[in-house]
Amino acid sequence: MTSLEAWIIEQGLKGSSISALLSGFAERLTASGVPLARAYIALPTVNPTIRVFNHTWTPQAETVIEGISHERNPEALEISPFGSMLREGLMQQHWRFDAPGPAPFAIFDEIRALGGTDYLAHLVSFENAGAPDLRGIAIAFSSSRAGGFSPEEVARIGALMPLLSLAAYRIGLFDLTVGMLDTYVGLSAGRRVLSGEIRRGSGTTVTAALLFADLRGFTALTDQAGPPVIARLDEHLEAMAAPVVAEGGEVLKFLGDGLLAAFPITDERPQEAACAAAVRAAQVALRRNEAVNRAHPDAMPLSLDIALHSGDVFYGNIGAAGRLDFTVIGPAVNEVCRMEALCGAIGCTLVMSAAVAAACPFPVRSLGRHRLRGVPAARELFTLA
């Protein structure tokens, strides 16, 4: 076993990123006497916004990562060298740039500008029924030597492809797992699950400012609009969620036509700062929701109600033995939900508890004391002045 093969195996066991794998491989291959002008790996992913991640290494710029969205130029594969290989049923192809005539693919002109003299491409199929969208990997190398790679170098690189692809596959599966957990259960919850907090009842008590938002009139809209309302709902939920993330909060749950978010109170971000962040996020969410309504002048407008509160909550695994949910429960969660339910009756789109009002960076006014369902004592509620 060569030192390069041993290094690839180590990356397959311990490596944490495709970019580090590609950079390390290219640098070691160059150091062993194979001059590279460019190295490239494309790995598909299962991501709601990104279709594939392109990783491109050059001696001048190290590795650059580019995420390609689902909407961006879906025909790009068809007009690429890899598209040509797929149509012809080829898993390896070597193009030399010293052949006469125009370049058959636009990427070849870009590689020539980098000093590349050929294009050695490999397709490796993963064939995993459990992850059908992670179909395989596309890898390409270009030499900086006149005449391109020698036959011996082509054979050597080809012999390393199974190891390199397997290492990339393992890292790609981990990235896919992290991405799915971040997308579907949230960044904090996803990392907790990966760190081993997976037993029912396990979790921790955290103190946080809570934001509960809900659309008013959405049920009536679904009765009128039918399935197309989902696209409209996504616009409203984006209007609510984006300001939360921008202010350092986390969306814990999408609840039909609303959401529950938290702004953790920590030593680095004390209660006053966390509550202020929640207020700012709520203000922006209300403005963005109105912008969504204006973008649909012929549809029924949907008002957004938001309640803000703070307190201790239990954050952990709750559910049945075979189906768990990483969520938050506790009196503070109950209260913020009950507060939001009063928005219509009070005539305010934003209400906050005394704890949040005390930390609010803007003037507030009292809405009086109100009974919250399931809460023994009346609570004084506030809104922006």
N, C-alpha and C positions, 0 to 999 in steps of 0.2 A: 504494500500500500504506500502510495506517495504521500508527501506532506500535504499536498493540496487536497487529495482525497480525504485524508484524516481531518483536515480543517472543515471541509464541507459536511462531513458526518457530525462534527461537533456543533456546527451551526444548525443542522437538522435537529439535534437534541436540545440545544440551549439557545439558539438564535432567536432574536426578538423582532427583527424587521427585514423585509425584503430588500430595502435599500442597503442595509449593512451587508446582507448576503451578497448582493450584486457588486457593491464596491470592493468588498474583500476578495471576491473571486477574481474580478477584473485586475485588481492590483497585484495579486499573487500570480496570475497567469502572465501578466506583463513582466513581472520580476523574474519569471522562469524563462524568459526569452521569446515570448509570443507577443509581438507589438500590437497593441489595441488602439484604435481611434475612437471606438464607441462600443458599448455593451448595452443591451436592452432586454427588459423583461416586462411582459404584459400579463397581468393576472386578473381574471374576472372576479367580481365579488357579488355578494347579495346585499345590496344597500339600496334604500329607497331613493337616493339621489345620484349615486355613482354606479355606472355600469362596469367600468374597468379601471384599474390603476396602471398607468404606464410608469416604468422606472427606467431612466436613461442615464448611463454613466459615461463621462468623458474625462480624459486626464485633466482638462482645464476646469471643469465645473463639478467634479465629483458626481453624485447621483441626484437627479432632479425627479421629483414625483409629481405626476399630473393625474388628477382624477377626471375621468371622462363621464359626463352626465348621460342619462338615458336619452335625452332629447338631442344631444349634440351629434350631428352628422352620422346618422346610423348606417350610411353606406360606406363609411371610411374603411371598414374591414374588406369590403368587396373589391376595392381598388388598391389594396395594399399587397405586398408580397405574400403575406399570410393568407389572404383571400384567394390568391392565385394557387397557392399550395393546397388549400382545402378543396378547391374545385378539381384539381388534378390528382387528389388523393396522395400527396407527398408529405412526408413527415420531416424531410430534410432537403434543403436546396441551397446551392452555392452559386451566387452571381458574381462575376468579375467585371469591374468597371472599365477594363481596357478593351472590351468588345466594341466594334464600330456601331454607329447609329445612336439615336436618342435613348435616354434612360427609360426603361419600361415603367418605372414607378417614381413618383415625385420625391419620395424619401431618399432615393439614391443621390439626387442633386444636393440635398442637405448634408448627406454623409460625405460627399466629395468636398464640400466646403470645410469640413472638419479635418480633412486630410485622409479620409478613408478611401480604400482602393477596392473593396469588395463587400459582399453582404452574405454572411453565412447564417441561415435561418433554420430553427428547429421548432417543431410543434410536438408537444408531449401531451397525450390524453390521460386524464385521471380516471374516467369511467367509474364514478362513484354514484350509485343510485341514491344514496342518502343525501347527497349535495349536488343535484343535477345541474345547477347553474354554475358550479365550479368545475367547468368541463375540462379544462386543461390549461396549459401555459404556453405562451409564445416567447421564444428567446432568439436574439440575434446578436451577432458579433461582426465587427468590421476591423480589418487590419489597417495599419498605417504603413505597411511595407509595399513597395512597388511590386505589382503582380499579385498582391493579396496573400492569403494564407497558403502555406505549402500543403501538399496532400497529407503529410505527416501531422501537421497542426490541425487540419480538418478532422483527421481520425482521432487525435487526442481529445479535442473538444467534444467530439461526438461521444467518446467513451465516458466523459464526465457528465454528460447530460442527464442520465438517470439519477445520479446522486444529487446533482444541483436541483433538478426538478422535484425530487422527493423532499429535500430540505425546504424548498419554496412552498411546496404543498402543505407541509406541516405548519409553517409559519402563517400561510394564507388561511388555513382552517382556524388557527387561533385568532387571527385578525377578524375573520368572519364571525366567530363566536362573540368576541368583544363588541363588534359593531352591532350585532343583533341584540345583545343584552342592553347596550347603550340606547338603541333605538326603541326597543319595546318595553323595557322596564326602567330606563333612566340611567344616567351616568353613575350616580352614587350607588344605586341599588345593584347595577350590573357589576361594578367592581367588588361590592360586598359578596355577591354570589360567587364570583370567581375566586375570592379569597377564602371561601369555605363556609360562609354563613348560609347554610342550605337546610338546616334541620328545622322542622316545624317548631315554632315558639322561640327560636333564637332571634336575637335582635338587641337593640339598645334603646335607651331613653335619650332623646335629643331635645334641645330647646331651640325653637325656631319661630320666626315670623311666618304666618300662614296667609296665603292668598287663595280665596275660593271665588271662581268666576263662573257665571252661568248666563246663557242667552235666554232672553225672555221672548216667547212667541215662536220658538223653534218647532214645537209640536204641531202648531197650526200650519206652519210652512211645509212640513213633511206631508201633511194631509193634502195640500194643494199641489206641491211640486213633484212628489214621487222620487224615484232614484236619483235624478240629476241634482237633488239637494245636497248630495254628499260633497260635490265639488265646492259648493257654496259654504258648507260647514267647514271644510278644510281651510278656506280663506279666513273665516272668523277665528278658528282655533289657532291659526298661525299668528293672527293679530294679537291674541292673548299670550301665546307662548313665547314669541320672540322677545318681548320686553323683559320677561322673567329671566330668560337666559342672559340677556344683555346686562342685567343688574346683578348677576351672580347667583341667581336662584335656580331651583331645579323643579321641573314639572314632574310631580309624583304620579299623577293619574289624570287621564282624560276620562271624563265622566259623561259620556253621551255628548251633550252640547255644551259642556263646560270643562273646567279643570281644577285640580288642587295642586298648589305649588308651595314650596317651602324655601325660606331664606335662613339657613342655619345660623344660630347665634353662637359665636366662638370667642376665644381670646383675641383672635385676629380681627373679628368683626363683632363687636359688642352689640347689645340689644338696640341701642339707638341707631347704629349704622344699618343693621339688618331691617329694622322697621322702616327706616327712611328709604331703603332700597325697594321694599315692598310697595311703598306709597308711589314712588316714581314709576315703578313698573305698572302699577294700576292706572296711573294717569295716561301713560303712553298707550296701554292696551285699550282704554276707552276711546282715545283719539283714532287709533288704527281701526277699531271696530266701526267707527262712524265712516271712515274712509272706505271700508268694504261696502257699507250700505250705499254710499254715494256711487260706487262702481256698479251697482245693480239698481238703477233708478226705476226700472219697471217691476221690480220684485218687492215683496213685503219687507220693510226694514226690520232688523233684529236688534233690540236693545240689549246692552250688556250690563249686568249687575255684578259688582265686586264687593266682597267683604274681606277685611283684614283683621287679624287677631294674632296673638303670640302666646306661647306657653310650651309646656312639656308634652311630648308625644312619644309613643312607642313606635319604633321604626324597625320592622323585621318581618319574618316569615309567618304568615297566617294562612290557614286553609285546611284542606284535606290532606291525607298522607301522600296521595299521588298527584295532587294539584295544588301548588302553593302560590301565594301572591306576596310579593315584597311590598308592603304598604305601611301606612301610618294609621294609628287609632289613638283615641284618648279624648278626654273632655274638651281639650282645645280644638280638636278637629270637629267635634259635635257642635261646639258653640259657633265656629266660623260658618258652618253650613246653615245653622239656624239664623244667623245674622243676615246672610245673603237672602234668605227666604223673606225677610222683612223689607227688602229694598223697594218693592212695588208699593207696599202699603205706606211706607214712610215717604215715598216720592224722591228717593235718592239713588243714584246709580253707584255710589261709592259710600260704604259705611265702614267704620273702624271701631275697635274696642278702645277702652280707656288706655290700655297699655301701649297700643300703637299710636294713639293720639298724642300721648305724652312725648313720644319720640319723633313725631312728624316734623319734618323740616319746613312745613308751610302752616299758616294759620288755620285753625280748625274751629268749628262751632258745635255745640252740643245739640243732639237730636232728642234729648230727654231720656228717661229710663223706660226700658221696654222688657216685656217678658219674652223669654226665648223658650220654645217648646222643649221640655225635658230638662230645663235648667232651673233649679229651685228659686234662686233670687233674681230679681230684675237687674238688668245691666244697662248702664248709661252708654249710649252709642254716639258717635261723632261722625262728622263729614268735613270736607274742606270748606273753609269759610268763603 
